[in-house]
Amino acid sequence: MVCDKCGSNNVSIQVVNETHLKNKGRGCIYWLLIGWWLEIFLWLWLTIPRLLFLLFGGKRQKIVNKTYKVAVCQNCGYSKKIN
C-alpha cells in the first residue's frame, strides 16, 4: 500500500475498536398502548418506591462496539479509513 501524502510504502494497517453506551429504551408500540398511562399511575401512587427503583435499579444501557480499519503511514503520520 502506498501513502497518499508522501508516496512511501511504509504503511501499516490497524483495526480500531470504538465502544460507547447506548440507552435501551422502550418501543413506540409500548408507549402508545401501555407506557403513557403506566408512567402516570406509578408516579401518582408509588412515588417513593418508584424513585428508589430509578436511583438503585438496573441501568438500561448496552455497549455498542464498532470496528474499522485505518491505514497509518510510518514516515509522515498520515492516516485514513479503509473500507
PDB file with SEQRES, HELIX, SHEET and CRYST1 records, atoms N, CA, C and O in Angstrom:
SEQRES   1 A   83  MET VAL CYS ASP LYS CYS GLY SER ASN ASN VAL SER ILE          
SEQRES   2 A   83  GLN VAL VAL ASN GLU THR HIS LEU LYS ASN LYS GLY ARG          
SEQRES   3 A   83  GLY CYS ILE TYR TRP LEU LEU ILE GLY TRP TRP LEU GLU          
SEQRES   4 A   83  ILE PHE LEU TRP LEU TRP LEU THR ILE PRO ARG LEU LEU          
SEQRES   5 A   83  PHE LEU LEU PHE GLY GLY LYS ARG GLN LYS ILE VAL ASN          
SEQRES   6 A   83  LYS THR TYR LYS VAL ALA VAL CYS GLN ASN CYS GLY TYR          
SEQRES   7 A   83  SER LYS LYS ILE ASN                                          
HELIX    1 AA1 CYS A   28  TYR A   30  1                                   3    
HELIX    2 AA2 TRP A   31  GLY A   35  3                                   5    
HELIX    3 AA3 TRP A   36  TRP A   45  1                                  10    
HELIX    4 AA4 THR A   47  PHE A   56  1                                  10    
SHEET    1 AA1 3 VAL A  11  ASN A  23  0                                        
SHEET    2 AA1 3 GLN A  61  CYS A  73 -1                                        
SHEET    3 AA1 3 SER A  79  ILE A  82 -1                                        
CRYST1    1.000    1.000    1.000  90.00  90.00  90.00 P 1           1          
ATOM      1  N   MET A   1       0.844  -1.167   0.000  1.00  0.00           N  
ATOM      2  CA  MET A   1       0.000   0.000   0.000  1.00  0.00           C  
ATOM      3  C   MET A   1       0.896   1.239   0.000  1.00  0.00           C  
ATOM      4  O   MET A   1       1.962   1.245   0.615  1.00  0.00           O  
ATOM      5  N   VAL A   2       0.455   2.276  -0.689  1.00  0.00           N  
ATOM      6  CA  VAL A   2       1.233   3.497  -0.840  1.00  0.00           C  
ATOM      7  C   VAL A   2       0.520   4.640  -0.126  1.00  0.00           C  
ATOM      8  O   VAL A   2      -0.701   4.772  -0.203  1.00  0.00           O  
ATOM      9  N   CYS A   3       1.313   5.475   0.579  1.00  0.00           N  
ATOM     10  CA  CYS A   3       0.761   6.637   1.275  1.00  0.00           C  
ATOM     11  C   CYS A   3       0.316   7.683   0.253  1.00  0.00           C  
ATOM     12  O   CYS A   3       1.040   7.971  -0.700  1.00  0.00           O  
ATOM     13  N   ASP A   4      -0.865   8.247   0.449  1.00  0.00           N  
ATOM     14  CA  ASP A   4      -1.382   9.266  -0.463  1.00  0.00           C  
ATOM     15  C   ASP A   4      -0.634  10.588  -0.328  1.00  0.00           C  
ATOM     16  O   ASP A   4      -0.580  11.364  -1.283  1.00  0.00           O  
ATOM     17  N   LYS A   5      -0.063  10.853   0.831  1.00  0.00           N  
ATOM     18  CA  LYS A   5       0.563  12.155   1.085  1.00  0.00           C  
ATOM     19  C   LYS A   5       2.031  12.187   0.647  1.00  0.00           C  
ATOM     20  O   LYS A   5       2.446  13.097  -0.071  1.00  0.00           O  
ATOM     21  N   CYS A   6       2.814  11.194   1.081  1.00  0.00           N  
ATOM     22  CA  CYS A   6       4.251  11.233   0.797  1.00  0.00           C  
ATOM     23  C   CYS A   6       4.709  10.188  -0.216  1.00  0.00           C  
ATOM     24  O   CYS A   6       5.841  10.270  -0.694  1.00  0.00           O  
ATOM     25  N   GLY A   7       3.880   9.220  -0.556  1.00  0.00           N  
ATOM     26  CA  GLY A   7       4.237   8.199  -1.543  1.00  0.00           C  
ATOM     27  C   GLY A   7       5.070   7.064  -0.988  1.00  0.00           C  
ATOM     28  O   GLY A   7       5.598   6.271  -1.768  1.00  0.00           O  
ATOM     29  N   SER A   8       5.214   6.950   0.317  1.00  0.00           N  
ATOM     30  CA  SER A   8       6.011   5.903   0.938  1.00  0.00           C  
ATOM     31  C   SER A   8       5.257   4.573   0.941  1.00  0.00           C  
ATOM     32  O   SER A   8       4.026   4.539   0.951  1.00  0.00           O  
ATOM     33  N   ASN A   9       6.023   3.478   0.933  1.00  0.00           N  
ATOM     34  CA  ASN A   9       5.433   2.140   1.036  1.00  0.00           C  
ATOM     35  C   ASN A   9       5.398   1.640   2.476  1.00  0.00           C  
ATOM     36  O   ASN A   9       4.944   0.523   2.725  1.00  0.00           O  
ATOM     37  N   ASN A  10       5.861   2.429   3.412  1.00  0.00           N  
ATOM     38  CA  ASN A  10       5.929   2.045   4.822  1.00  0.00           C  
ATOM     39  C   ASN A  10       4.603   2.408   5.509  1.00  0.00           C  
ATOM     40  O   ASN A  10       4.545   3.335   6.317  1.00  0.00           O  
ATOM     41  N   VAL A  11       3.550   1.667   5.177  1.00  0.00           N  
ATOM     42  CA  VAL A  11       2.205   1.931   5.690  1.00  0.00           C  
ATOM     43  C   VAL A  11       1.732   0.709   6.455  1.00  0.00           C  
ATOM     44  O   VAL A  11       1.823  -0.413   5.957  1.00  0.00           O  
ATOM     45  N   SER A  12       1.229   0.918   7.661  1.00  0.00           N  
ATOM     46  CA  SER A  12       0.674  -0.191   8.441  1.00  0.00           C  
ATOM     47  C   SER A  12      -0.837  -0.021   8.550  1.00  0.00           C  
ATOM     48  O   SER A  12      -1.360   1.093   8.583  1.00  0.00           O  
ATOM     49  N   ILE A  13      -1.516  -1.154   8.605  1.00  0.00           N  
ATOM     50  CA  ILE A  13      -2.972  -1.163   8.717  1.00  0.00           C  
ATOM     51  C   ILE A  13      -3.332  -1.643  10.115  1.00  0.00           C  
ATOM     52  O   ILE A  13      -2.853  -2.680  10.573  1.00  0.00           O  
ATOM     53  N   GLN A  14      -4.187  -0.872  10.787  1.00  0.00           N  
ATOM     54  CA  GLN A  14      -4.588  -1.184  12.155  1.00  0.00           C  
ATOM     55  C   GLN A  14      -6.101  -1.274  12.225  1.00  0.00           C  
ATOM     56  O   GLN A  14      -6.812  -0.597  11.482  1.00  0.00           O  
ATOM     57  N   VAL A  15      -6.581  -2.108  13.117  1.00  0.00           N  
ATOM     58  CA  VAL A  15      -8.013  -2.218  13.376  1.00  0.00           C  
ATOM     59  C   VAL A  15      -8.315  -1.418  14.642  1.00  0.00           C  
ATOM     60  O   VAL A  15      -7.702  -1.642  15.685  1.00  0.00           O  
ATOM     61  N   VAL A  16      -9.262  -0.486  14.544  1.00  0.00           N  
ATOM     62  CA  VAL A  16      -9.631   0.372  15.662  1.00  0.00           C  
ATOM     63  C   VAL A  16     -11.008  -0.054  16.152  1.00  0.00           C  
ATOM     64  O   VAL A  16     -11.927  -0.249  15.356  1.00  0.00           O  
ATOM     65  N   ASN A  17     -11.143  -0.197  17.453  1.00  0.00           N  
ATOM     66  CA  ASN A  17     -12.403  -0.585  18.068  1.00  0.00           C  
ATOM     67  C   ASN A  17     -12.930   0.585  18.886  1.00  0.00           C  
ATOM     68  O   ASN A  17     -12.272   1.022  19.830  1.00  0.00           O  
ATOM     69  N   GLU A  18     -14.101   1.095  18.543  1.00  0.00           N  
ATOM     70  CA  GLU A  18     -14.738   2.166  19.306  1.00  0.00           C  
ATOM     71  C   GLU A  18     -15.913   1.578  20.070  1.00  0.00           C  
ATOM     72  O   GLU A  18     -16.708   0.820  19.513  1.00  0.00           O  
ATOM     73  N   THR A  19     -16.022   1.925  21.341  1.00  0.00           N  
ATOM     74  CA  THR A  19     -17.149   1.477  22.149  1.00  0.00           C  
ATOM     75  C   THR A  19     -17.853   2.685  22.741  1.00  0.00           C  
ATOM     76  O   THR A  19     -17.219   3.677  23.100  1.00  0.00           O  
ATOM     77  N   HIS A  20     -19.172   2.587  22.838  1.00  0.00           N  
ATOM     78  CA  HIS A  20     -19.951   3.617  23.524  1.00  0.00           C  
ATOM     79  C   HIS A  20     -21.220   2.985  24.085  1.00  0.00           C  
ATOM     80  O   HIS A  20     -21.648   1.920  23.638  1.00  0.00           O  
ATOM     81  N   LEU A  21     -21.807   3.648  25.058  1.00  0.00           N  
ATOM     82  CA  LEU A  21     -23.021   3.155  25.695  1.00  0.00           C  
ATOM     83  C   LEU A  21     -24.244   3.678  24.954  1.00  0.00           C  
ATOM     84  O   LEU A  21     -24.301   4.843  24.562  1.00  0.00           O  
ATOM     85  N   LYS A  22     -25.203   2.811  24.772  1.00  0.00           N  
ATOM     86  CA  LYS A  22     -26.452   3.188  24.124  1.00  0.00           C  
ATOM     87  C   LYS A  22     -27.586   2.889  25.093  1.00  0.00           C  
ATOM     88  O   LYS A  22     -27.666   1.793  25.647  1.00  0.00           O  
ATOM     89  N   ASN A  23     -28.456   3.861  25.292  1.00  0.00           N  
ATOM     90  CA  ASN A  23     -29.597   3.669  26.189  1.00  0.00           C  
ATOM     91  C   ASN A  23     -30.628   2.776  25.528  1.00  0.00           C  
ATOM     92  O   ASN A  23     -31.028   2.992  24.384  1.00  0.00           O  
ATOM     93  N   LYS A  24     -31.047   1.765  26.277  1.00  0.00           N  
ATOM     94  CA  LYS A  24     -32.090   0.883  25.778  1.00  0.00           C  
ATOM     95  C   LYS A  24     -33.429   1.449  26.223  1.00  0.00           C  
ATOM     96  O   LYS A  24     -33.748   1.455  27.412  1.00  0.00           O  
ATOM     97  N   GLY A  25     -34.196   1.915  25.276  1.00  0.00           N  
ATOM     98  CA  GLY A  25     -35.493   2.493  25.599  1.00  0.00           C  
ATOM     99  C   GLY A  25     -36.623   1.552  25.232  1.00  0.00           C  
ATOM    100  O   GLY A  25     -36.398   0.439  24.755  1.00  0.00           O  
ATOM    101  N   ARG A  26     -37.811   2.006  25.456  1.00  0.00           N  
ATOM    102  CA  ARG A  26     -38.990   1.237  25.088  1.00  0.00           C  
ATOM    103  C   ARG A  26     -39.363   1.563  23.646  1.00  0.00           C  
ATOM    104  O   ARG A  26     -38.955   2.596  23.115  1.00  0.00           O  
ATOM    105  N   GLY A  27     -40.127   0.696  23.021  1.00  0.00           N  
ATOM    106  CA  GLY A  27     -40.549   0.906  21.656  1.00  0.00           C  
ATOM    107  C   GLY A  27     -41.766   1.817  21.555  1.00  0.00           C  
ATOM    108  O   GLY A  27     -42.383   2.158  22.564  1.00  0.00           O  
ATOM    109  N   CYS A  28     -42.100   2.201  20.352  1.00  0.00           N  
ATOM    110  CA  CYS A  28     -43.236   3.102  20.105  1.00  0.00           C  
ATOM    111  C   CYS A  28     -44.562   2.452  20.491  1.00  0.00           C  
ATOM    112  O   CYS A  28     -45.430   3.107  21.068  1.00  0.00           O  
ATOM    113  N   ILE A  29     -44.721   1.182  20.180  1.00  0.00           N  
ATOM    114  CA  ILE A  29     -45.983   0.498  20.474  1.00  0.00           C  
ATOM    115  C   ILE A  29     -46.198   0.407  21.989  1.00  0.00           C  
ATOM    116  O   ILE A  29     -47.324   0.547  22.466  1.00  0.00           O  
ATOM    117  N   TYR A  30     -45.107   0.169  22.750  1.00  0.00           N  
ATOM    118  CA  TYR A  30     -45.209   0.132  24.198  1.00  0.00           C  
ATOM    119  C   TYR A  30     -45.755   1.460  24.724  1.00  0.00           C  
ATOM    120  O   TYR A  30     -46.679   1.469  25.537  1.00  0.00           O  
ATOM    121  N   TRP A  31     -45.192   2.578  24.265  1.00  0.00           N  
ATOM    122  CA  TRP A  31     -45.623   3.886  24.770  1.00  0.00           C  
ATOM    123  C   TRP A  31     -47.032   4.238  24.322  1.00  0.00           C  
ATOM    124  O   TRP A  31     -47.754   4.908  25.061  1.00  0.00           O  
ATOM    125  N   LEU A  32     -47.446   3.806  23.130  1.00  0.00           N  
ATOM    126  CA  LEU A  32     -48.802   4.096  22.670  1.00  0.00           C  
ATOM    127  C   LEU A  32     -49.858   3.297  23.430  1.00  0.00           C  
ATOM    128  O   LEU A  32     -50.939   3.809  23.719  1.00  0.00           O  
ATOM    129  N   LEU A  33     -49.543   2.038  23.754  1.00  0.00           N  
ATOM    130  CA  LEU A  33     -50.534   1.171  24.383  1.00  0.00           C  
ATOM    131  C   LEU A  33     -50.464   1.172  25.913  1.00  0.00           C  
ATOM    132  O   LEU A  33     -51.504   1.216  26.570  1.00  0.00           O  
ATOM    133  N   ILE A  34     -49.282   1.126  26.484  1.00  0.00           N  
ATOM    134  CA  ILE A  34     -49.137   0.922  27.918  1.00  0.00           C  
ATOM    135  C   ILE A  34     -48.419   2.062  28.619  1.00  0.00           C  
ATOM    136  O   ILE A  34     -48.865   2.512  29.674  1.00  0.00           O  
ATOM    137  N   GLY A  35     -47.334   2.529  28.066  1.00  0.00           N  
ATOM    138  CA  GLY A  35     -46.410   3.414  28.755  1.00  0.00           C  
ATOM    139  C   GLY A  35     -46.983   4.716  29.253  1.00  0.00           C  
ATOM    140  O   GLY A  35     -46.651   5.142  30.358  1.00  0.00           O  
ATOM    141  N   TRP A  36     -47.838   5.369  28.476  1.00  0.00           N  
ATOM    142  CA  TRP A  36     -48.308   6.698  28.872  1.00  0.00           C  
ATOM    143  C   TRP A  36     -49.151   6.640  30.133  1.00  0.00           C  
ATOM    144  O   TRP A  36     -49.005   7.508  30.993  1.00  0.00           O  
ATOM    145  N   TRP A  37     -50.036   5.645  30.280  1.00  0.00           N  
ATOM    146  CA  TRP A  37     -50.858   5.590  31.495  1.00  0.00           C  
ATOM    147  C   TRP A  37     -50.132   4.893  32.630  1.00  0.00           C  
ATOM    148  O   TRP A  37     -50.404   5.198  33.791  1.00  0.00           O  
ATOM    149  N   LEU A  38     -49.214   3.964  32.347  1.00  0.00           N  
ATOM    150  CA  LEU A  38     -48.469   3.276  33.394  1.00  0.00           C  
ATOM    151  C   LEU A  38     -47.525   4.241  34.113  1.00  0.00           C  
ATOM    152  O   LEU A  38     -47.421   4.199  35.339  1.00  0.00           O  
ATOM    153  N   GLU A  39     -46.845   5.096  33.378  1.00  0.00           N  
ATOM    154  CA  GLU A  39     -45.947   6.070  33.994  1.00  0.00           C  
ATOM    155  C   GLU A  39     -46.716   7.023  34.911  1.00  0.00           C  
ATOM    156  O   GLU A  39     -46.267   7.311  36.021  1.00  0.00           O  
ATOM    157  N   ILE A  40     -47.849   7.504  34.465  1.00  0.00           N  
ATOM    158  CA  ILE A  40     -48.662   8.406  35.287  1.00  0.00           C  
ATOM    159  C   ILE A  40     -49.121   7.699  36.560  1.00  0.00           C  
ATOM    160  O   ILE A  40     -49.040   8.275  37.645  1.00  0.00           O  
ATOM    161  N   PHE A  41     -49.600   6.460  36.445  1.00  0.00           N  
ATOM    162  CA  PHE A  41     -50.048   5.687  37.604  1.00  0.00           C  
ATOM    163  C   PHE A  41     -48.908   5.466  38.599  1.00  0.00           C  
ATOM    164  O   PHE A  41     -49.090   5.648  39.803  1.00  0.00           O  
ATOM    165  N   LEU A  42     -47.737   5.074  38.099  1.00  0.00           N  
ATOM    166  CA  LEU A  42     -46.617   4.809  39.002  1.00  0.00           C  
ATOM    167  C   LEU A  42     -46.153   6.064  39.724  1.00  0.00           C  
ATOM    168  O   LEU A  42     -45.809   5.995  40.904  1.00  0.00           O  
ATOM    169  N   TRP A  43     -46.134   7.202  39.055  1.00  0.00           N  
ATOM    170  CA  TRP A  43     -45.710   8.429  39.717  1.00  0.00           C  
ATOM    171  C   TRP A  43     -46.764   8.929  40.722  1.00  0.00           C  
ATOM    172  O   TRP A  43     -46.401   9.498  41.751  1.00  0.00           O  
ATOM    173  N   LEU A  44     -48.036   8.730  40.444  1.00  0.00           N  
ATOM    174  CA  LEU A  44     -49.069   9.194  41.371  1.00  0.00           C  
ATOM    175  C   LEU A  44     -49.172   8.318  42.614  1.00  0.00           C  
ATOM    176  O   LEU A  44     -49.276   8.847  43.721  1.00  0.00           O  
ATOM    177  N   TRP A  45     -49.146   7.010  42.466  1.00  0.00           N  
ATOM    178  CA  TRP A  45     -49.420   6.109  43.573  1.00  0.00           C  
ATOM    179  C   TRP A  45     -48.189   5.478  44.210  1.00  0.00           C  
ATOM    180  O   TRP A  45     -48.241   5.060  45.367  1.00  0.00           O  
ATOM    181  N   LEU A  46     -47.113   5.406  43.494  1.00  0.00           N  
ATOM    182  CA  LEU A  46     -45.926   4.732  44.020  1.00  0.00           C  
ATOM    183  C   LEU A  46     -44.688   5.628  43.920  1.00  0.00           C  
ATOM    184  O   LEU A  46     -43.639   5.180  43.457  1.00  0.00           O  
ATOM    185  N   THR A  47     -44.800   6.865  44.341  1.00  0.00           N  
ATOM    186  CA  THR A  47     -43.725   7.837  44.136  1.00  0.00           C  
ATOM    187  C   THR A  47     -42.423   7.419  44.810  1.00  0.00           C  
ATOM    188  O   THR A  47     -41.378   7.392  44.159  1.00  0.00           O  
ATOM    189  N   ILE A  48     -42.463   7.095  46.091  1.00  0.00           N  
ATOM    190  CA  ILE A  48     -41.238   6.760  46.819  1.00  0.00           C  
ATOM    191  C   ILE A  48     -40.605   5.466  46.285  1.00  0.00           C  
ATOM    192  O   ILE A  48     -39.411   5.471  45.984  1.00  0.00           O  
ATOM    193  N   PRO A  49     -41.354   4.357  46.154  1.00  0.00           N  
ATOM    194  CA  PRO A  49     -40.721   3.156  45.583  1.00  0.00           C  
ATOM    195  C   PRO A  49     -40.221   3.380  44.152  1.00  0.00           C  
ATOM    196  O   PRO A  49     -39.200   2.820  43.751  1.00  0.00           O  
ATOM    197  N   ARG A  50     -40.937   4.191  43.396  1.00  0.00           N  
ATOM    198  CA  ARG A  50     -40.509   4.480  42.022  1.00  0.00           C  
ATOM    199  C   ARG A  50     -39.193   5.250  42.003  1.00  0.00           C  
ATOM    200  O   ARG A  50     -38.317   4.959  41.190  1.00  0.00           O  
ATOM    201  N   LEU A  51     -39.049   6.227  42.890  1.00  0.00           N  
ATOM    202  CA  LEU A  51     -37.801   6.978  42.972  1.00  0.00           C  
ATOM    203  C   LEU A  51     -36.640   6.090  43.403  1.00  0.00           C  
ATOM    204  O   LEU A  51     -35.539   6.200  42.864  1.00  0.00           O  
ATOM    205  N   LEU A  52     -36.884   5.205  44.377  1.00  0.00           N  
ATOM    206  CA  LEU A  52     -35.843   4.286  44.814  1.00  0.00           C  
ATOM    207  C   LEU A  52     -35.426   3.339  43.694  1.00  0.00           C  
ATOM    208  O   LEU A  52     -34.241   3.049  43.530  1.00  0.00           O  
ATOM    209  N   PHE A  53     -36.398   2.858  42.926  1.00  0.00           N  
ATOM    210  CA  PHE A  53     -36.073   1.966  41.816  1.00  0.00           C  
ATOM    211  C   PHE A  53     -35.262   2.698  40.743  1.00  0.00           C  
ATOM    212  O   PHE A  53     -34.320   2.134  40.187  1.00  0.00           O  
ATOM    213  N   LEU A  54     -35.621   3.940  40.454  1.00  0.00           N  
ATOM    214  CA  LEU A  54     -34.876   4.688  39.439  1.00  0.00           C  
ATOM    215  C   LEU A  54     -33.455   5.008  39.903  1.00  0.00           C  
ATOM    216  O   LEU A  54     -32.531   5.059  39.092  1.00  0.00           O  
ATOM    217  N   LEU A  55     -33.284   5.223  41.201  1.00  0.00           N  
ATOM    218  CA  LEU A  55     -31.953   5.515  41.721  1.00  0.00           C  
ATOM    219  C   LEU A  55     -31.063   4.279  41.785  1.00  0.00           C  
ATOM    220  O   LEU A  55     -29.903   4.317  41.373  1.00  0.00           O  
ATOM    221  N   PHE A  56     -31.617   3.177  42.308  1.00  0.00           N  
ATOM    222  CA  PHE A  56     -30.803   1.997  42.565  1.00  0.00           C  
ATOM    223  C   PHE A  56     -31.099   0.827  41.638  1.00  0.00           C  
ATOM    224  O   PHE A  56     -30.453  -0.215  41.751  1.00  0.00           O  
ATOM    225  N   GLY A  57     -32.035   0.964  40.746  1.00  0.00           N  
ATOM    226  CA  GLY A  57     -32.392  -0.115  39.839  1.00  0.00           C  
ATOM    227  C   GLY A  57     -31.332  -0.341  38.782  1.00  0.00           C  
ATOM    228  O   GLY A  57     -30.347   0.392  38.694  1.00  0.00           O  
ATOM    229  N   GLY A  58     -31.551  -1.354  37.998  1.00  0.00           N  
ATOM    230  CA  GLY A  58     -30.600  -1.683  36.951  1.00  0.00           C  
ATOM    231  C   GLY A  58     -30.528  -0.610  35.881  1.00  0.00           C  
ATOM    232  O   GLY A  58     -31.520   0.049  35.569  1.00  0.00           O  
ATOM    233  N   LYS A  59     -29.349  -0.448  35.332  1.00  0.00           N  
ATOM    234  CA  LYS A  59     -29.152   0.524  34.262  1.00  0.00           C  
ATOM    235  C   LYS A  59     -29.633  -0.087  32.949  1.00  0.00           C  
ATOM    236  O   LYS A  59     -29.371  -1.253  32.658  1.00  0.00           O  
ATOM    237  N   ARG A  60     -30.328   0.706  32.178  1.00  0.00           N  
ATOM    238  CA  ARG A  60     -30.861   0.241  30.902  1.00  0.00           C  
ATOM    239  C   ARG A  60     -29.956   0.728  29.774  1.00  0.00           C  
ATOM    240  O   ARG A  60     -30.355   1.546  28.945  1.00  0.00           O  
ATOM    241  N   GLN A  61     -28.729   0.209  29.762  1.00  0.00           N  
ATOM    242  CA  GLN A  61     -27.771   0.582  28.736  1.00  0.00           C  
ATOM    243  C   GLN A  61     -27.094  -0.665  28.205  1.00  0.00           C  
ATOM    244  O   GLN A  61     -26.978  -1.675  28.899  1.00  0.00           O  
ATOM    245  N   LYS A  62     -26.650  -0.576  26.964  1.00  0.00           N  
ATOM    246  CA  LYS A  62     -25.867  -1.664  26.410  1.00  0.00           C  
ATOM    247  C   LYS A  62     -24.648  -1.067  25.718  1.00  0.00           C  
ATOM    248  O   LYS A  62     -24.654   0.097  25.317  1.00  0.00           O  
ATOM    249  N   ILE A  63     -23.608  -1.878  25.586  1.00  0.00           N  
ATOM    250  CA  ILE A  63     -22.365  -1.434  24.970  1.00  0.00           C  
ATOM    251  C   ILE A  63     -22.423  -1.754  23.485  1.00  0.00           C  
ATOM    252  O   ILE A  63     -22.751  -2.873  23.090  1.00  0.00           O  
ATOM    253  N   VAL A  64     -22.103  -0.761  22.670  1.00  0.00           N  
ATOM    254  CA  VAL A  64     -22.076  -0.925  21.221  1.00  0.00           C  
ATOM    255  C   VAL A  64     -20.626  -0.822  20.760  1.00  0.00           C  
ATOM    256  O   VAL A  64     -19.950   0.167  21.045  1.00  0.00           O  
ATOM    257  N   ASN A  65     -20.146  -1.847  20.043  1.00  0.00           N  
ATOM    258  CA  ASN A  65     -18.785  -1.865  19.507  1.00  0.00           C  
ATOM    259  C   ASN A  65     -18.820  -1.624  18.013  1.00  0.00           C  
ATOM    260  O   ASN A  65     -19.622  -2.224  17.297  1.00  0.00           O  
ATOM    261  N   LYS A  66     -17.942  -0.736  17.538  1.00  0.00           N  
ATOM    262  CA  LYS A  66     -17.778  -0.508  16.107  1.00  0.00           C  
ATOM    263  C   LYS A  66     -16.297  -0.658  15.786  1.00  0.00           C  
ATOM    264  O   LYS A  66     -15.451  -0.056  16.447  1.00  0.00           O  
ATOM    265  N   THR A  67     -15.987  -1.453  14.781  1.00  0.00           N  
ATOM    266  CA  THR A  67     -14.605  -1.635  14.372  1.00  0.00           C  
ATOM    267  C   THR A  67     -14.437  -1.145  12.943  1.00  0.00           C  
ATOM    268  O   THR A  67     -15.336  -1.280  12.112  1.00  0.00           O  
ATOM    269  N   TYR A  68     -13.273  -0.576  12.674  1.00  0.00           N  
ATOM    270  CA  TYR A  68     -12.936  -0.153  11.323  1.00  0.00           C  
ATOM    271  C   TYR A  68     -11.423  -0.193  11.173  1.00  0.00           C  
ATOM    272  O   TYR A  68     -10.694  -0.215  12.165  1.00  0.00           O  
ATOM    273  N   LYS A  69     -10.947  -0.202   9.907  1.00  0.00           N  
ATOM    274  CA  LYS A  69      -9.522  -0.273   9.622  1.00  0.00           C  
ATOM    275  C   LYS A  69      -8.991   1.113   9.302  1.00  0.00           C  
ATOM    276  O   LYS A  69      -9.666   1.922   8.666  1.00  0.00           O  
ATOM    277  N   VAL A  70      -7.767   1.373   9.754  1.00  0.00           N  
ATOM    278  CA  VAL A  70      -7.100   2.643   9.494  1.00  0.00           C  
ATOM    279  C   VAL A  70      -5.701   2.341   8.956  1.00  0.00           C  
ATOM    280  O   VAL A  70      -4.962   1.542   9.532  1.00  0.00           O  
ATOM    281  N   ALA A  71      -5.349   2.990   7.845  1.00  0.00           N  
ATOM    282  CA  ALA A  71      -4.001   2.884   7.296  1.00  0.00           C  
ATOM    283  C   ALA A  71      -3.195   4.074   7.811  1.00  0.00           C  
ATOM    284  O   ALA A  71      -3.600   5.226   7.649  1.00  0.00           O  
ATOM    285  N   VAL A  72      -2.039   3.782   8.438  1.00  0.00           N  
ATOM    286  CA  VAL A  72      -1.198   4.825   9.019  1.00  0.00           C  
ATOM    287  C   VAL A  72       0.182   4.749   8.375  1.00  0.00           C  
ATOM    288  O   VAL A  72       0.826   3.700   8.380  1.00  0.00           O  
ATOM    289  N   CYS A  73       0.624   5.872   7.823  1.00  0.00           N  
ATOM    290  CA  CYS A  73       1.959   5.953   7.243  1.00  0.00           C  
ATOM    291  C   CYS A  73       2.970   6.086   8.375  1.00  0.00           C  
ATOM    292  O   CYS A  73       2.809   6.920   9.267  1.00  0.00           O  
ATOM    293  N   GLN A  74       4.024   5.250   8.335  1.00  0.00           N  
ATOM    294  CA  GLN A  74       5.031   5.266   9.390  1.00  0.00           C  
ATOM    295  C   GLN A  74       6.050   6.394   9.201  1.00  0.00           C  
ATOM    296  O   GLN A  74       6.785   6.722  10.133  1.00  0.00           O  
ATOM    297  N   ASN A  75       6.098   6.984   8.018  1.00  0.00           N  
ATOM    298  CA  ASN A  75       7.058   8.066   7.756  1.00  0.00           C  
ATOM    299  C   ASN A  75       6.482   9.428   8.099  1.00  0.00           C  
ATOM    300  O   ASN A  75       7.104  10.195   8.835  1.00  0.00           O  
ATOM    301  N   CYS A  76       5.283   9.746   7.569  1.00  0.00           N  
ATOM    302  CA  CYS A  76       4.736  11.103   7.769  1.00  0.00           C  
ATOM    303  C   CYS A  76       3.605  11.151   8.779  1.00  0.00           C  
ATOM    304  O   CYS A  76       3.244  12.240   9.226  1.00  0.00           O  
ATOM    305  N   GLY A  77       3.031  10.021   9.157  1.00  0.00           N  
ATOM    306  CA  GLY A  77       1.958  10.009  10.157  1.00  0.00           C  
ATOM    307  C   GLY A  77       0.564  10.213   9.584  1.00  0.00           C  
ATOM    308  O   GLY A  77      -0.400  10.320  10.342  1.00  0.00           O  
ATOM    309  N   TYR A  78       0.437  10.270   8.262  1.00  0.00           N  
ATOM    310  CA  TYR A  78      -0.873  10.459   7.630  1.00  0.00           C  
ATOM    311  C   TYR A  78      -1.713   9.212   7.842  1.00  0.00           C  
ATOM    312  O   TYR A  78      -1.201   8.098   7.727  1.00  0.00           O  
ATOM    313  N   SER A  79      -2.998   9.377   8.149  1.00  0.00           N  
ATOM    314  CA  SER A  79      -3.880   8.230   8.360  1.00  0.00           C  
ATOM    315  C   SER A  79      -5.199   8.445   7.638  1.00  0.00           C  
ATOM    316  O   SER A  79      -5.644   9.578   7.452  1.00  0.00           O  
ATOM    317  N   LYS A  80      -5.822   7.337   7.231  1.00  0.00           N  
ATOM    318  CA  LYS A  80      -7.128   7.392   6.596  1.00  0.00           C  
ATOM    319  C   LYS A  80      -7.860   6.082   6.844  1.00  0.00           C  
ATOM    320  O   LYS A  80      -7.247   5.033   7.043  1.00  0.00           O  
ATOM    321  N   LYS A  81      -9.186   6.167   6.827  1.00  0.00           N  
ATOM    322  CA  LYS A  81     -10.021   4.972   6.992  1.00  0.00           C  
ATOM    323  C   LYS A  81     -10.024   4.159   5.717  1.00  0.00           C  
ATOM    324  O   LYS A  81      -9.964   4.700   4.613  1.00  0.00           O  
ATOM    325  N   ILE A  82     -10.095   2.836   5.890  1.00  0.00           N  
ATOM    326  CA  ILE A  82     -10.144   1.919   4.764  1.00  0.00           C  
ATOM    327  C   ILE A  82     -11.438   1.112   4.862  1.00  0.00           C  
ATOM    328  O   ILE A  82     -11.844   0.720   5.956  1.00  0.00           O  
ATOM    329  N   ASN A  83     -12.071   0.869   3.752  1.00  0.00           N  
ATOM    330  CA  ASN A  83     -13.279   0.022   3.737  1.00  0.00           C  
ATOM    331  C   ASN A  83     -12.935  -1.420   3.684  1.00  0.00           C  
ATOM    332  O   ASN A  83     -13.828  -2.267   3.665  1.00  0.00           O  
TER     333      ASN A  83                                                      
END                                                                             
